[in-house]
Amino acid sequence: MFDHFIITNHALERYIERVGYNKADVIRHIKNDLHFTKITRIINNGNTRHVFTRNSKEFIFVNNHDKWILKTVIKRNRQTHKEAINHRQFACA
């Protein structure tokens, strides 16, 4: 999906805070979650890309000088996940 992306320290810290794993495990989990078979929807809005996965996570990337930067990961439940997809999709149109 992405050639190469950078994970911000903020995204790492927040993810570690939620799950309690170490930094290497968190990076591995993020890369596994972003495998192409687990992605359900990708919504582009200017230089921002919202990637939705099967396990109700939303990854928000920003394109900065031809590099994708992971800004945040949002974990949702099933109902709010569908609402977020609809909201992002219609906000782009």
BELBEL-V195609 format. One record per helix or strand of 3 or more residues. SS is the DSSP state (a for helix, b for strand). FROM is the first residue (numbers start at 1). LEN is the number of residues. Records with the same first field share a line. If there is no record, write none. Layout:
SS->FROM-LEN ; FROM-LEN
//
This chain:
b->5-3 ; 39-7 ; 48-6 ; 57-8 ; 67-9
a->9-11 ; 23-11 ; 36-3 ; 78-15
//
